[in-house]
């Protein structure tokens, strides 16, 4: 059984590197780091979420095979 790595909770956006050397480096970072609930709530924008849901209702799936 694989041993789980301890997660580090990020409480501020300043704790996230602006750039990563590669996608692999970014993947390794996110394997051991997690956003705090408080930070997630700050990032959530109910207005954007509401608008997105409204637009999704109006989109129609199209069949491109015709």
Secondary structure, DSSP 8 states (H G I E B T S, - for coil): -------EEE-SGGGS-S--SSHHHHHHHHHHEEE-HHHHHHH--HHHHHHHHHHHHH-----TT-
